[in-house]
Amino acid sequence: MYSENSDGNIIDDFNGIIWSKDVHYHLSYATAICLQTDDWRLPTIKELMLILNHGRNTPSSDFPNLPPIRLWSSTISSHAKNEAWYVNFGIGEVACDYLSAKLSVILVRDNYVPF
């Protein structure tokens, strides 16, 4: 399940990852990487697959307000260094595309608990 924090970002209640409320559209991988900050980063392919729901159609996720888009992961292909993994939430596909392709991005950060 998911909950919204005071900033409007989405918390994955299962693993504690915070997903940005902002979607960035039509970005190459290099541009997507430049969006990262000290605490916000691209999700790994495993993190993206955690919000994928093969039992749903368009979008293939229970994630709140997620449009049927292809989202970049931070995971570069081990077979082709000019490709990275993505998830297509329109059809539930997990695949690689060239780093020059224009996909979308939702950044994530770990949910740190202050001491």
N, C-alpha and C positions, 0 to 999 in steps of 0.2 A: 504494500500500500504506500501511498504518498501523502505528504502533508506539506502545507505552505508555511514558510517562515515569515517573519515580520518584514523582510525585504521583498517578499513576493516570489522568492526562489523556491524550488521544489526540493524537499528532502525525501530521499528513498528511505523509508522507515526500516527496511530490511538490512541494508548495509551502511546506512548513514551518509552516503554520498549526497552532496548538495548539487543540484542541477540548476544552471542559470535560467531565469525566466526569459532571457533574450535569445532569439534565434537569429543567426547571421546567415544570409542566403548568398548563393552563387559565388563561392570562394575557392580559389585554388588551394592546394595543401600548404604551400609556402605562406600565403596570406592568412590561412587559418592558424598556422603556428605562431604568427606574429600577434595574434589576439591574446596569447597566453601571458599571464602576469605571475607574480610571486605565488599567488594562491589559486588562481584559475588556470585550468589546463584543458587540453583535449581529452576526452575519455578514451580509455583503451577499448579495443574491440570486445573484450570480455564484459566491460561495463555497459557498452551499448547493447550487447546481447542479453543482459539482465533485464532490460526494459522491453525487449522484443516479445511479442505474444503471438505465436503461430496460430492460435485459435481465433484470432480476430482478423477482420479484413478492413483495410483502408481506413484508418491507419492500423498497422499491425502492432499495436501497443495499448496498454492501459494507462500510459503516462499522460498526465493532464495536458490538454490542449496541444498535443503533438500533431502537427500536420503530416500528411503522407509524403515525406521528403527523404532524401538520402543524406545521411550524416557521416561526416569524416570521423574516423578514430585516429588515435595517435600511433597506431600499430602499422609499421611499414611491412610490406610483404617480404618474407624471407627468400622468396624465389626471384623477385624482380624489385630491385632497389628503387625503381622509378614508379612504384605503385604502393598504395596504402589501402588498408581494409576500411570498408564502410558498411553501414546497414541501411537498406532501403525499407523505410517504414510504410511505404505504399503497398508493397507486395510481400514483405517479410523476407527479403533476400539479404544474405551476407556474402559479400564479394570484395574484390579488389578493383581499383580503377587507377588510371594514370594520375600522377601528382598534379598534372596540369588541368585535370577535370574540374568543373565548377560544381561543388557540392555545398551542403549547408553545415553549420556548426552550432552545437550547444555546448558551452563550456561546463566543466565540473570542478568541484573542490572537495577536499576531504573535510568531514565535519569534526573539527577539533573541539574538544571540550576543555575550556580554560580551568586551570587549577587554582 
